[in-house]
Amino acid sequence: MALTTRRRALTTLGAALAGAVALPAARASADGQRHRPRPLWRAHAHNDYEHPRPLLDALDHRFGSLEADIYLVGDQLLVAHDPEDLDPARTLESLYLDPLAARVRANHGSVYRGYRRPIQLLIDIKTEGASTYLELDRHLRRYKHLFTTYAHGRVFPGAVTAVISGDRAARTPMAAQTVRRAFYDGRLADLGSSAPASFIPLISDNWTLNFTWLGVGAFPDAERQKLRGITRAAHSRGQQVRFWATPDVAGPARDALWAELLAADVDYLNTDDLAGLEAFLDAHRPA
C-alpha cells in the first residue's frame, strides 16, 4: 500500500546521489529530472512553519515530511506554534495547501517531479480536536485531488498524505467517516490495537518519555532492543514510526542518536535543522 510503504521501499534511497551528477544522454529523461537528487523521505520538518519560507525551505532540502500546527479561529485555520503568534495572513491554505496544489499541478501529479510517492503533511491540532478537525475536513475537500483518500475501506494515494496529530478528540469524528482525506497519528499505546494502518498509518511518541538515552555514551542494549521491537511491530502492521523530542543540537550526541534511529529502521527523523538532517542523511546513504 503506497500510504504505508514498508522499509524495503525506503532502502531504495541508497541509490540517490547527493548532488547533480552527469548521466549519459541515453539514460537521462527528456526533462532532465534524472539529474535531481532523490527526496529524503525519512526527513521530517518539525515546526516547519517557523522557517523563513514555510514549506519551500523544506522542499528545497528534499524533505519527505512536514509539520504544521493549526488553530481554529472562526472558520479559518491559522498556522502558529503559540496563540500569541497567530496572524490572519498565515493560514493553512496560504502557507501549505495552495502552494502544494500549484506545485503538484506543475509537476504533473507529484510534489517531487518524477517521484510518485506522497509526501506527508502532519497537521497538529492545537484547538479543540473534534471541531477543528471537522473544519479542517471541509478545507481538505476543496483540494480533493491533492490528498491521499480513504474511501469505503480502500486507500487511494495522492501527492500528499495528511496525518492529523495534536488534540486527541479529533479521533472520534475521523473514525466515523467512510470517506476522508486525512489519517490519524497514533501513539505507542495504539501499537497493536485493532485500528488498522488505513486509519493509523503513523505511530509517533515522545522520545524522552520512552527512552533515557540522549546520544551520550553507549545506547543501553535494553533500550536498543525496545526501539527495534517498536519498529518491527509497527512495520508488520504497515505502520511507520516517528519520535519527537529527540536531541536537535548539532554535534556527536545528535548524530549518534540519529544513527541508532536509522539502524532501527525508524521511518522519520525529526528536526528543526533542515540543512543538518539533509547532510546527515546524505552522508549515511546505504551502500
Backbone as a ProteinNet text record, in pm:
[ID]
protein_1_A
[PRIMARY]
MALTTRRRALTTLGAALAGAVALPAARASADGQRHRPRPLWRAHAHNDYEHPRPLLDALDHRFGSLEADIYLVGDQLLVAHDPEDLDPARTLESLYLDPLAARVRANHGSVYRGYRRPIQLLIDIKTEGASTYLELDRHLRRYKHLFTTYAHGRVFPGAVTAVISGDRAARTPMAAQTVRRAFYDGRLADLGSSAPASFIPLISDNWTLNFTWLGVGAFPDAERQKLRGITRAAHSRGQQVRFWATPDVAGPARDALWAELLAADVDYLNTDDLAGLEAFLDAHRPA
[TERTIARY]
85.7	0	88.2	65.1	154.7	159.2	44	39	135.9	150	230.1	344.4	421.3	533.8	628.6	664.3	744.9	892.6	971	1112	1185.1	1143.4	1216.9	1208.5	1098.9	1090.2	1185.9	1205.1	1293.7	1439.3	1474.3	1613.5	1657.1	1561.9	1599.8	1660.9	1650.5	1713.3	1864.5	1921.6	2066.4	2120.4	2034.9	2080.8	2086.3	2035.7	2030.6	2170.6	2189.6	2314.5	2291.1	2391.1	2371.4	2365.8	2424.3	2422.7	2389.4	2391.5	2363.3	2482.7	2459.9	2566.3	2533.7	2630.1	2605	2572.9	2471.4	2431.3	2447.1	2472.2	2475.7	2344.2	2350	2229.9	2121.8	2160.3	2060.8	1985.3	2042.4	1978	1901	1928.8	1861.6	1722.1	1628.2	1491.5	1486.8	1378.1	1367.8	1376.3	1323.5	1323.6	1440.3	1530.5	1649.5	1628.2	1512.6	1486.8	1577.1	1637	1726.7	1848.7	1873.7	1988.1	1958.4	1834.8	1798.8	1826.3	1875.1	1888.4	1751.8	1748.6	1622	1573.7	1442.9	1389.9	1438.7	1446.4	1484.1	1354.9	1299.7	1167.1	1162.7	1276.3	1278.6	1296.9	1311.4	1336	1203.8	1181.8	1059.1	1090.7	1028.4	1050	954.8	1003	926.1	907.7	787.1	758.2	804.4	767.3	814.1	781.3	666.8	617.2	704.8	799.1	886.5	1010.9	1026.6	1138.4	1107.1	1209.6	1185.3	1084.9	1089.3	993.6	925.3	815.4	746.6	719.9	730.1	714.3	830.4	858.2	954.8	1096.4	1133.9	1268	1281.2	1178.7	1183.8	1192.1	1115.7	1121.1	1256.1	1313.5	1446.5	1550.2	1528.1	1617.8	1571.8	1468.3	1423.4	1353.2	1289.4	1223.5	1098.8	1073.3	956.2	839.4	856.4	750.1	762.7	647.2	642.2	537	554.4	459.3	410.4	278.7	217.2	119.2	133.1	38.4	-75	-198.8	-311.7	-402.7	-461.5	-562.3	-687.8	-801.2	-928.6	-970.3	-980.2	-1022.2	-1136	-1259.7	-1374.6	-1382.6	-1379.9	-1374.2	-1238.7	-1140	-1005.7	-914.6	-822.5	-721.2	-588.2	-546.1	-425.2	-308.3	-192	-72.2	18.2	47.1	136.8	170.8	278	315.1	239.3	221.4	155	46	-57.6	-168.9	-124.7	-23.4	20.9	85.6	117.8	180.1	79.3	-48.9	-148.9	-152.8	-160.8	-163.2	-266.4	-369.6	-473.1	-419.9	-301.4	-245.6	-177.9	-148.5	-75.4	-174.7	-245.3	-343.9	-283.7	-349.7	-306	-308.6	-409.3	-416.2	-298.3	-272.2	-171.4	-30.3	-2.1	132.7	156	51.9	71.6	-19	-148.7	-239.1	-230.9	-237.5	-229.8	-93.7	18.4	148.4	168.6	121.7	134.5	51.6	-70.1	-154.7	-91.1	-33	31.4	152.7	228.8	349.3	310.6	208.8	166.2	113.7	40.9	-3.1	117.1	214	331.5	413.6	411.9	492.2	412.2	295.3	214.8	175.3	134.3	75.8	159.5	276.6	359.6	428.6	465	537	679	745.7	879.5	866.4	896.5	875.9	952.9	881.6	941.8	932	879.6	865.4	719.2	652.4	508.7	473.6	570.7	541.2	489	383.3	331.5	428.8	430	494	389.7	437.3	348.6	334.7	210.4	183.3	119.1	196.7	147.2	83.4	-46.3	-120.6	-152.2	-90.9	-100.9	-208.6	-318.9	-433.4	-407.8	-411	-384.6	-512.2	-623.6	-750.4	-832.4	-953.5	-1034	-1041.1	-1011.6	-983.6	-1099.1	-1217.6	-1329.4	-1375.3	-1399.8	-1448.3	-1342	-1215.8	-1109	-1095.1	-1102.7	-1091.4	-1206	-1327.6	-1440.6	-1423.7	-1369.7	-1342.1	-1225.8	-1124.8	-1012.4	-1059.9	-1148.4	-1201.3	-1269.1	-1341.8	-1405.6	-1299.5	-1191.2	-1083.7	-1017.2	-989.5	-920.3	-1004.3	-1136	-1224.5	-1211.6	-1170.1	-1151.3	-1029.4	-946	-823.6	-828.2	-943.8	-966.5	-871.2	-816	-723.5	-579.5	-557.6	-422.7	-388.5	-487.9	-461.7	-492.6	-411.2	-443.1	-579	-662.8	-801.7	-834.9	-905.6	-965.9	-1112.3	-1158.5	-1298	-1349.6	-1443.9	-1516.5	-1421.9	-1321.7	-1232.5	-1108.8	-1091.9	-974.2	-898.8	-767.7	-683.1	-637.5	-660	-622.8	-513.6	-388.4	-277.5	-291.7	-254	-245.1	-103.9	-83.7	50.1	91.6	-7	18.6	-69	-10.5	-86.6	-94.4	-214.3	-236.1	-255.6	-179.6	-190.5	-219.5	-323.8	-372.7	-317.8	-249.7	-191.2	-249.6	-192.3	-238.3	-354.9	-454	-564.8	-633	-640.6	-686.7	-835	-911.6	-1056	-1086.2	-987.1	-1009.4	-1038.3	-997.8	-1011.8	-1158.2	-1247.8	-1387	-1452.6	-1451.7	-1513.4	-1440.4	-1309.6	-1235.8	-1277.9	-1288.6	-1322.4	-1462.4	-1550.1	-1687.5	-1702.8	-1600	-1611.6	-1587.7	-1668.2	-1643.8	-1558.7	-1550.5	-1463	-1390.7	-1258.9	-1182.7	-1052.1	-998.4	-874.1	-762.5	-769.5	-667.4	-665.2	-555.7	-532.9	-487.7	-486.5	-467.2	-326.5	-266	-132.4	-145.8	-108.9	-122.6	-7.8	-19.9	84.2	127.2	231.1	277	166.9	76.1	-35.8	-126.6	-122.3	-205	-138.3	-10.9	60.9	3.2	-45.9	-107.9	-256.5	-314.1	-457.9	-532.7	-663.3	-743.9	-751.6	-707.9	-714.2	-614.8	-658.5	-569.3	-482	-384.6	-298.2	-374.5	-488.7	-569.9	-632.6	-628.7	-671.2	-551.4	-463	-342.4	-220.4	-172.8	-55	76	68.4	188.2	176.2	282.9	293.2	400.7	360.1	453.6	452	566	567.2	688.4	684.1	788.8	906.2	1022.2	1139.8	1174.1	1170.6	1217.1	1123.4	1000.5	908.6	925	1003.7	1018.2	1161.5	1257.1	1398.1	1474.9	1580	1664.3	1784.3	1824.9	1947.9	1926.2	2020.1	2012.8	2135.2	2199.6	2309.3	2446.9	2458.2	2588.1	2622.2	2741	2779.6	2711.8	2717.7	2662.5	2510.4	2444.9	2299.7	2272.4	2199.8	2173.6	2109.5	2159.8	2111.4	1961.8	1912.1	1768.1	1686.9	1736	1664.2	1675.9	1791.4	1805.5	1707.9	1698.3	1604.9	1460.4	1430	1294.5	1262.5	1356.2	1335.1	1313.5	1396	1383.1	1255.3	1213.2	1086	968.5	976.1	869.1	858.3	971.7	966	924.2	970.3	927.6	777.1	724.9	580.9	501	545.8	474.2	481.5	598.4	614.2	536.7	524.6	448	300.7	255.2	116.1	102.5	211.6	206.5	209.5	258.7	264.5	407.9	420.4	551.1	569.9	695.4	731.1	805.8	772.1	840.7	848.6	959.4	972.5	999.4	934.4	970.8	1046.9	1097.6	1177.6	1309.6	1362.3	1497.5	1595.8	1720.8	1819	1828.9	1835.9	1839.2	1945.5	2043.5	2157.8	2269.8	2322.9	2425.9	2542.8	2587	2700.3	2697.2	2796.2	2807.8	2687.2	2626.8	2513.9	2396.3	2364.8	2254.5	2285.1	2407.1	2442.2	2434.5	2478.7	2474.2	2329.9	2241.6	2102.4	2036.8	2061.3	2007.1	2056.4	2183.3	2236.4	2164.1	2131.7	2056.9	1914.2	1853.6	1720.4	1723.4	1824.8	1837.4	1857.8	1944.8	1975.2	1852.5	1763.3	1642.4	1527.6	1552.9	1451	1337.7	1364.7	1265.3	1242.7	1117.1	1082.6	1106.6	1091.7	1108.3	1201	1298.1	1385.2	1337.2	1319.1	1254	1358.8	1342.2	1440.2	1381.8	1443.9	1423.4	1540.2	1645.9	1768.4	1765	1706	1686.8	1819.5	1913.1	2041.6	2118	2108.7	2180.4	2132.2	2000.6	1949.2	1973.1	1960.8	1990.3	2132.9	2227.8	2368	2389.8	2324.4	2338.7	2286.5	2168.6	2111	2191.1	2241.2	2324.8	2453.8	2506.8	2631.3	2608.4	2482.3	2453.5	2366.5	2383.7	2312.8	2364.5	2274.8	2323.1	2412	2506.1	2597.3	2519.1
-119.1	0	122.7	220.7	334.2	419	431	513.3	463.6	334.1	276.2	194.5	254.8	187.1	133.2	6.7	-55.3	-27.7	-74.6	-40	-79.8	-189.6	-230.7	-126.8	-49.3	57.6	169.6	193.8	301.5	270.5	143.8	110.8	157.6	186.2	234.4	373	439.9	570.8	562.6	443.5	431.1	460.3	451.3	478.7	626.9	709.9	852.8	913.4	1017.7	1093.1	1224.9	1272.7	1394	1518.3	1516.4	1633.9	1597.2	1696.4	1670.1	1598.3	1481.9	1402	1383	1405.4	1391.1	1247.3	1226.7	1094.3	1085.9	967.4	954.2	1000.7	1062.8	1119.6	1015.1	892.4	789	750.7	774.7	736.4	851.1	971.8	1087	1099.5	1142	1164.4	1289.6	1304.5	1415.7	1550	1559.6	1690	1704.6	1607.2	1621.1	1589.7	1534.5	1512.4	1404.5	1319.3	1217.5	1279.7	1409	1477.6	1520.8	1519.1	1571.1	1467.8	1512.6	1419.6	1369.5	1249	1193.6	1262.5	1265.4	1319.3	1238.2	1304.8	1239.7	1204.3	1088.3	1052.9	1042.4	1016	996.6	1127.9	1237.7	1366.2	1435.7	1468.2	1532.8	1671.9	1773.8	1913.3	1948.5	1936.2	1970	2122.4	2167.2	2311.5	2380	2321.7	2369.4	2516.5	2560.2	2697	2804	2765.1	2863.7	2894.9	2827.3	2858.5	2984.9	3050.1	3174.2	3156.6	3042	3013.6	2880.9	2885.5	2760	2679.2	2549.6	2454.1	2458.9	2575.7	2586.4	2552.5	2595.8	2561.5	2410.5	2346.4	2201.5	2128.9	2174.2	2109.4	2133.1	2249.6	2274	2178.4	2139	2042.9	1899	1879.5	1747.1	1665.8	1732.5	1661.2	1588.8	1473.9	1394.9	1413.3	1491.8	1509.9	1647.2	1712	1847.9	1853.7	1945.8	1957.5	2101	2115.7	2248	2241.2	2332	2344.2	2437.5	2399.9	2484	2517.5	2636.9	2685.3	2719.1	2678.8	2717.2	2852	2952	3086.9	3125.4	3123.5	3139.5	3019.3	3045.2	2933.8	2926.4	2994.6	2994.8	2901.7	2839.2	2755	2829.4	2885.3	2966.3	2882.2	2905.5	2826.7	2906	2847.3	2911.2	2809.1	2836.3	2748.3	2784.5	2913.9	2961.6	3060.8	3074.1	3165.3	3309	3355.1	3493.6	3517.3	3410.6	3424.3	3419.6	3408	3395.9	3520.5	3497.1	3604.5	3565.4	3647.4	3610.9	3582.4	3633.6	3610.5	3473.2	3410.6	3283.7	3168.3	3137.1	3030.6	2900.9	2791	2662.8	2665.5	2731.7	2741.7	2818.9	2936.5	3023.1	2966.4	2901.5	2852	2712.8	2630.6	2490.6	2441.8	2454.6	2388.2	2447.7	2579.1	2641.5	2619.5	2641.6	2616	2469.6	2376.9	2236.5	2203.2	2255.2	2228.5	2283.1	2402.5	2461.2	2379.3	2333.3	2254.9	2121.4	2058.2	1929	1945	2052.9	2078.3	2094.8	2171.9	2197	2071.3	1980.3	1857.6	1737.6	1764.9	1659.7	1551.1	1593.6	1499.5	1460.1	1518.8	1482.9	1606.5	1598.9	1709.3	1716.5	1601.9	1593.7	1532.1	1608.6	1562.6	1433.5	1337.4	1209	1107.5	1149.5	1059.4	1058.7	947	939.4	917.2	889.7	865.3	993.1	983.6	1103.3	1156.6	1287.2	1342.3	1341.9	1356.1	1358.1	1501	1542.7	1670.1	1637.4	1650.7	1625.7	1754.6	1749.2	1866.7	1849.3	1933.2	1922.4	2019.9	1965.2	2047.1	2101	2233.8	2298.6	2343.7	2355.4	2388.9	2260.6	2272.4	2153.3	2063.7	1934.4	1847.3	1817.9	1788.5	1747.7	1860.6	1978.6	2091.1	2137.3	2137.1	2179.6	2081.2	1951.5	1854.5	1868.5	1888	1898.8	2017.8	2127.9	2242.4	2210	2143.3	2102.5	2011.4	1919.6	1829.7	1908.3	2012.6	2096.5	2164.5	2206.6	2269.2	2167.9	2048.4	1949	1905.6	1905.3	1864.5	1957.4	2080.3	2173.2	2135.4	2046.3	2003.1	1851.9	1801.8	1657.7	1579.5	1641.7	1569.7	1575	1648.6	1664.1	1554.9	1510.2	1428.8	1280.9	1199.6	1058.4	1047.7	958.5	949.3	808.2	800.9	675.5	679.4	577.1	573.9	431.4	410.5	283.7	163.4	176.4	63.8	56.7	148.2	147	279.4	272.9	391.8	421.6	546	590.2	696.2	662	754.6	882.3	993.3	1121.6	1174.3	1296.8	1356.2	1388.2	1410.4	1448.6	1361.3	1307.8	1235.3	1320.7	1361.4	1441.3	1347.3	1370.4	1291.8	1388.4	1357.8	1450.2	1412.4	1508.2	1489.6	1595.3	1603.5	1704.8	1657.5	1743.6	1715.3	1583.4	1493.1	1356.7	1347.3	1453.9	1448.5	1441.5	1466.8	1455.3	1311.7	1216.8	1076.2	1036.6	1084.3	1039.6	1074.5	1201.9	1229.1	1163.8	1147.4	1081.7	935.5	866.7	724.9	700.3	801.1	785.5	805.1	855.3	886.6	762.9	748.8	644.6	697.4	830.7	895.1	1007.9	1008.7	1117.6	1136.6	1256.2	1293.3	1316	1243.9	1254.3	1124.6	1106.5	985.1	1026	933.4	963.8	927.3	1016.3	995.3	924.5	795.9	719.3	741.9	681.2	681.4	537	518.6	382.9	297.9	361.5	286.8	228.8	285	234.6	120.7	95.6	-10.1	-144.6	-218.4	-346.2	-337.1	-218.5	-203.2	-255.1	-251.7	-301.3	-202	-78.6	21.9	-12.9	-22.9	-62.5	53.4	17.9	120.7	214.7	172.6	262	374.6	362.1	471.6	533	448.3	495.4	446.6	524.2	482.8	518.2	603.7	657.6	642.4	594.4	586.8	686.9	789.3	891.9	895.9	928.7	944.1	1025.6	1066.1	1147.3	1057.8	1084	1001.1	998.5	1112.9	1121.3	1052.7	1024.5	950.9	800.3	757.5	614.4	564.3	657.8	619.9	719.8	671.4	760	811.4	737.5	770.5	890.7	986.1	1107.5	1123	1011.3	1014.1	1020.7	1030.7	1039.4	902.3	853.1	721.4	612.2	492.2	377.4	374	330.9	311.1	184	193.6	72.2	-36.1	-157.7	-264.7	-287.8	-276.7	-297.9	-194.2	-70.2	34.4	13.9	-32.1	-60.6	-169.8	-273.4	-380.8	-333.1	-247.1	-191	-111.1	-25.3	56.3	-31.7	-131.9	-218.7	-302	-336.8	-406.3	-319.6	-191	-98.3	-89.5	-71	-57	-187.7	-300.9	-428.8	-447	-415.7	-432	-339.6	-214.1	-118.4	-160	-194.3	-229.7	-355.6	-447.5	-569.2	-538.9	-422.8	-380.3	-274.8	-247.5	-148.1	-5.7	15.1	148.9	199.9	331.1	394.1	453.9	489.7	531	663.6	750.7	879.2	909.4	966.8	1017	1165.9	1238.7	1378.7	1393.9	1513.6	1543.6	1466.1	1436	1381.8	1499.6	1478.1	1587.4	1652	1784.2	1852.8	1961.3	1952.7	2043.5	1972.7	2039.2	1977.4	1929.9	1808.5	1755.2	1604.4	1545.1	1398.4	1328.3	1386.5	1319.4	1306.5	1414.3	1408.4	1308.4	1311.1	1217.7	1073.3	1048.5	912.2	864.3	950.2	909.2	890.8	982.8	966	836	801.5	678.3	555.6	559.1	447.2	442.1	556	556.9	495.4	530.3	469.9	319.6	278.3	135.6	56.2	120.8	54.4	65.3	125.5	140.9	234.4	331.3	435	513.2	541.6	592.9	741.6	819.9	964.7	1014.3	1096.5	1164.8	1308.8	1352.2	1478.4	1587.8	1703.2	1809.9	1946	2049	2186.9	2234.6	2154.3	2188.5	2119.6	2186.7	2125.5	2087.4	2180.8	2153.3	2044.6	2043.7	1944.2	1802.5	1782.9	1648.7	1608.8	1703.3	1672.5	1620.9	1689.9	1648.6	1513.5	1491.2	1362.8	1247.6	1262	1153.6	1130.1	1237.4	1217.7	1142.8	1169.3	1103.8	960.5	924.5	790.3	711.1	739.4	659.8	517.8	418.7	280.9	263.5	171.7	147.9	87.4
0	0	0	-91	-106.2	18.9	89.3	209.5	314	325.7	432.9	375.3	286.3	220.7	326.2	316.1	419	397.9	490.5	494.6	368.3	304.9	185.1	75	70.4	-28.6	5.5	137.7	177.9	145.6	135.4	108	-29	-116.3	-248.8	-243	-127	-113.8	-129	-106.2	-115.4	-253.1	-354.9	-490.2	-521.4	-428.7	-454.9	-453.4	-530.7	-529.4	-458.1	-385.5	-306.7	-392.6	-508.5	-594	-736	-822.9	-963.8	-1024.7	-1080	-1140.7	-1287.9	-1371	-1514.4	-1546.8	-1629.5	-1674.2	-1825.2	-1877.9	-2023.2	-2081.9	-2197.6	-2258	-2277.5	-2309.2	-2334.9	-2209.6	-2090	-1965.9	-1905	-1944	-1883.8	-1940.5	-1855	-1902.1	-1986.6	-2060.9	-2154.2	-2084.3	-1963.1	-1895.4	-1798.8	-1797.6	-1714.7	-1568.4	-1529.7	-1389.1	-1329.6	-1411.7	-1359	-1292.9	-1320	-1260.6	-1117.1	-1076.2	-945.2	-836.1	-719.5	-606.9	-563.8	-511.5	-467.3	-339.9	-320.6	-195	-75.6	38.5	163.7	236.8	206	255.3	407	469.6	615.1	691.6	622.1	687	718.9	847.4	893.5	946.2	887.5	926.5	1039.8	1161.7	1281.1	1286	1323.8	1327.3	1198.8	1087.7	957.9	935	984.3	961.2	1025.8	1111.1	1174.8	1091.3	978.7	890.1	809.3	755.6	680.5	566.9	499.9	392.3	423.5	498	529.4	402.7	413.6	305.2	207.1	152.4	43.3	88	210.3	258.3	274.9	330.3	349.6	215.9	117.6	-13.6	-81	-61.4	-116.5	-56.6	68.9	133.7	113.2	27	-19	89.3	184.9	294.6	246.2	308.4	273.3	366.1	472.5	570.9	633.7	656.7	710.4	819.8	913.9	1024.3	1037.9	1046.1	1065.3	1181	1277	1388.3	1346.7	1379.4	1338.8	1457	1448.8	1542.9	1463.8	1514.9	1454.1	1511.4	1423.7	1462.4	1368.4	1418.9	1331.2	1239.7	1108.6	1014.2	945.9	1004.7	948.1	1026.8	957.1	1019	1009.7	1123.3	1127.5	1176.8	1118.6	1147.8	1241.1	1357.4	1454.5	1561.7	1635.4	1746.6	1872.7	1897.2	2018.1	1980.9	2064.4	2031.5	2006.6	2078.9	2060.7	1924.3	1853.2	1721.1	1606.7	1637.4	1531.5	1445.1	1313.5	1214.3	1108.9	1087.4	990.2	849.9	818.7	685.6	674.4	788.7	787.2	806.6	700.3	703.8	650.6	679.6	625.2	473.2	416.9	270.4	213.2	269.8	209.4	224.3	338.2	361	302.9	294.9	256.7	143.9	160	66	-74.1	-84.8	-217.6	-283.9	-212.1	-277.3	-316.3	-233	-268.1	-391.3	-396.8	-513.2	-640.3	-633.3	-750.8	-793.1	-695.5	-728.6	-790.2	-737	-790.5	-933.1	-958.9	-1097.3	-1190.2	-1145.6	-1229.7	-1252.9	-1154.1	-1162.2	-1210.2	-1268.6	-1331.1	-1230.9	-1111.5	-1017.9	-898.7	-882.1	-767.1	-710.5	-583.9	-519.9	-572.5	-579.8	-638.9	-777.5	-877.3	-1014.6	-1039.5	-1094.1	-1124.2	-1011.7	-895.5	-780.8	-738.5	-757.5	-733.5	-587.8	-505.5	-363.2	-297.1	-215.4	-148.6	-44.1	-26.7	91.8	203.6	325.6	441.4	493.5	518.9	585.1	718.9	825.2	959.7	1010.4	1040	1084	1232.4	1314.5	1459.9	1508.9	1559.6	1602.9	1742.5	1756.9	1884.8	1956.1	1884.2	1947.3	1963.1	2015.1	2043.9	1920.4	1941.1	1828.5	1736.6	1792.2	1707.4	1616.7	1673.8	1593.1	1494.4	1536.3	1445.1	1330.6	1360.2	1252.5	1152.3	1200.3	1108	1014.7	1065.3	977.9	884.3	936.3	851.7	739	769.8	668	555.9	592.4	488.6	402.4	463.9	386.1	293	343.9	262.4	143.4	158.9	49.7	-71.2	-47.8	-159.3	-244.3	-191.7	-260.7	-280.1	-322.5	-320.4	-408.7	-511.8	-599.2	-548	-438.7	-385	-284.1	-207.9	-89.7	-109	-42.9	-27.3	40.4	-9.2	37.2	82.7	194.4	238.8	198.7	127.2	83.3	90.8	182.5	193.4	199.8	287.8	312.8	227.6	133.2	46.6	57.3	33.9	35.5	-106	-148.7	-282.8	-269	-304.3	-282.7	-364.4	-302	-369.6	-358.3	-399.9	-393.4	-250.9	-163.2	-24	65.7	171.8	272.4	398.2	435.6	556.4	674.3	780.8	903.5	1017.2	1095	1196.8	1332.2	1395.1	1526.3	1621.5	1739.2	1833.4	1917.3	1936.5	2026.3	1989.6	2087.4	2062	2030.1	2058.1	2030.9	1882	1796.3	1651.9	1610.9	1692.4	1653.4	1632.4	1716.9	1709.5	1576.5	1531.9	1401.6	1285.6	1295.6	1188.3	1175	1286.9	1283.9	1230.3	1241.6	1195.3	1045.2	978.9	836.8	749.3	647.7	547.4	433.3	420.1	323	395.2	387.5	449.1	372.4	385	317.3	417.9	528.4	632.1	711.8	785.2	862.7	1002.6	1094.4	1235.4	1279.7	1356.7	1411.7	1546	1551	1673.2	1770	1886.7	1988.7	2013.8	2091.6	2117.8	2179.8	2253.3	2311.4	2203.5	2082.9	1972.5	1897.5	1925.6	1855.5	1897.2	1801	1830.8	1859.1	1850.7	1871.2	1748.9	1756.3	1644.5	1528.9	1550.2	1444.3	1333.9	1209.4	1100.6	1052.6	970.6	912.2	820.6	769.8	686.8	769.4	901.5	989.7	1061.4	1115	1185.5	1107.9	1011	935.4	1003.7	1106.9	1171.1	1322	1384.7	1529.8	1571.9	1646.3	1692.9	1845.2	1905.9	2050.9	2093.3	2220.9	2280.7	2318.3	2258.7	2285.1	2433.9	2499.9	2638.3	2737.4	2697.6	2784.4	2770.8	2673	2645.9	2652.3	2644.9	2646.3	2732.6	2797.3	2877.8	2800.1	2695.6	2622.8	2532.6	2539.3	2458.4	2369.3	2337.2	2241.9	2302	2434.6	2501.4	2559.5	2528.2	2575.9	2493.8	2547.6	2475.8	2489.7	2383.1	2385	2466.6	2577.6	2655.9	2570.1	2582.8	2496.7	2512.8	2635	2656.1	2580.5	2576.8	2503.8	2353.3	2307.8	2164.7	2122.1	2201.5	2167.4	2173.5	2269.2	2277.8	2152.4	2108.6	1989.4	1866.9	1850.7	1733.1	1739	1859.3	1872.4	1831.5	1862.8	1824	1672.3	1606.2	1460.6	1394.5	1444.8	1386.3	1399.3	1516.6	1538.4	1447.6	1435.5	1350.4	1204	1158.3	1016.9	980.7	1075.1	1047.2	1024.5	1072.8	1055.1	945	873.6	767.8	818.3	942.5	1000.8	1004.3	1010.4	1019.8	1158.9	1191.2	1326.4	1323	1419.4	1436.7	1585.8	1628.1	1765.1	1760.7	1851.4	1869.4	2001.7	2027.4	2147.4	2148.8	2030.2	2021.6	2022.1	2063.3	2063.7	1926.2	1923.6	1793.5	1788.2	1877	1873	1797.8	1695.5	1612.9	1698.9	1673.1	1747.9	1753.4	1820.3	1823.5	1885.2	1987.5	2052.4	1956.3	1886.7	1790.9	1680.6	1628.5	1521.8	1569.6	1694.4	1746.8	1759.2	1806.4	1821	1684.5	1591.7	1456.9	1394.1	1416.5	1358.7	1415.2	1543.5	1602.8	1548.1	1524.2	1464.8	1325.4	1246.8	1114.2	1124.2	1214.8	1228.1	1271.6	1347	1394.4	1294.4	1178.9	1074.2	1114.3	1200.8	1229.1	1100.1	1070.1	937.3	920	1027.8	1017.4	1126.7	1086.7	1180.9	1193.3	1315.3	1349.5	1367.5	1303.8	1323.1	1289.4	1349.1	1306.1	1220.1	1212.5	1140	1003	905.4	774.3	709.3	706.9	642.6	716.2	849.5	927.9	900.4	896	869.7	725.1	632.5	492.5	478.5	540.6	530.8	597.3	711.4	780.4	695.4	638.7	559.1	431.2	370.4	251.3	287.5	406.1	449.4	493.2	520.7	570.5	472.1	344.8	245.3	247.5	235.3	225.2	103.1	113.1	1.3	-115.4
[MASK]
+++++++++++++++++++++++++++++++++++++++++++++++++++++++++++++++++++++++++++++++++++++++++++++++++++++++++++++++++++++++++++++++++++++++++++++++++++++++++++++++++++++++++++++++++++++++++++++++++++++++++++++++++++++++++++++++++++++++++++++++++++++++++++++++++++++++++++++++++++++++++++++++

